[in-house]
Amino acid sequence: MKKQLVLSAIGAGIAALVIGCAGAPSVVTPPTVVVSELKSLSFTPVLMKFEAKILITNTMSAGLELQRVDFASDLYDQQAFADSWAGVKPIDGGQNETVTFPFQITMPNLATLAPDLIAEGNLRVTFRGQLYANPKYGMQSIPFTQTLTIPIPKLPQVSYAGTSGEPFSGAFQVNLQVKNPNTFPFTLTSVKSFLVINGRKYSLLRTRESLDFQSGETQPVVLRMETPPGKALSMALNLATNPNPQFNITGEVTFDTPYGWIFIPMDLQETLQ
């Protein structure tokens, strides 16, 4: 009987130890937060678009609830915008989550920093912020920051270089000259535009292949149009009403660069001879 009591006491002690460990709270440690990616996406005459990604790693064995992320962007150490996002999902123990933040900067903001642009010769953008966990953990906010430096993007120069053929002949083409004023190469991937004669829009003019431009290089670009018979007749009648008809080429030119896409609108005006 004495031996059984001793064994029972040992078993009870082990059970109490196990129960005590199971109920013990996890050690609270802050997550790690880094900017895993910061890149430029596209440029237009009025807007620059960027994308930042932050990687949040839960260093605890238990799940982590997050409250919000405050984030901002700086141009040359001057704040361009600031915002806050409360949609961060809980992260399981030992796991991580990547959160993407698209943001944009207007060209007027960039223009106000002209002296810095001239002095540095590069565009310097900083993405920064603070991650806040649920207040119940008693954690301080965790900061993150990353800076991107790229050459100042200059919009390609597109000029009109004449036409050949007649719009209703089925072999009409518009000749352009495109110059790359940047210190980096780019590829003209597409020109999507319409021919507008006397205010009426006609078939799409387009390039047949992409073209590579080195820094400072100028190349001819040909826009061709294939005109169906019905539209050809409409064009002929339209042209007959005016011996010197006005035409516009409207659309968009797309360039692929190492620092994102460049989109520029096109609106060229001329008189058909």
Buried (B, 14 or more C-beta within 10 A) or exposed (E): EEEEEEEEEEEEEEEEEEEEEEEEEEEBEBBBBBBBBBEBBBBBEEBBBBBBBBBBBBBBEEEBBBBBBBBBBBBBEEEBBEEEEEEBEEBEEEEBBEBEBEBBBEBEBBEEBEEBBEEEEBBBBBBBBBBBBEEEBEBEBBEBBBEBEBBBBBBBEBEBBEBEBBBBEBEBEBBBBBBBBBEBBBBBBBBBBBBBBBEEEBBBBBBEEEBEBEEEBEBEBBBEBEBEEEBBEBBEEBBEEEEEBEBBBBBEBBBBBEBBBBBBEBEBEBEBE
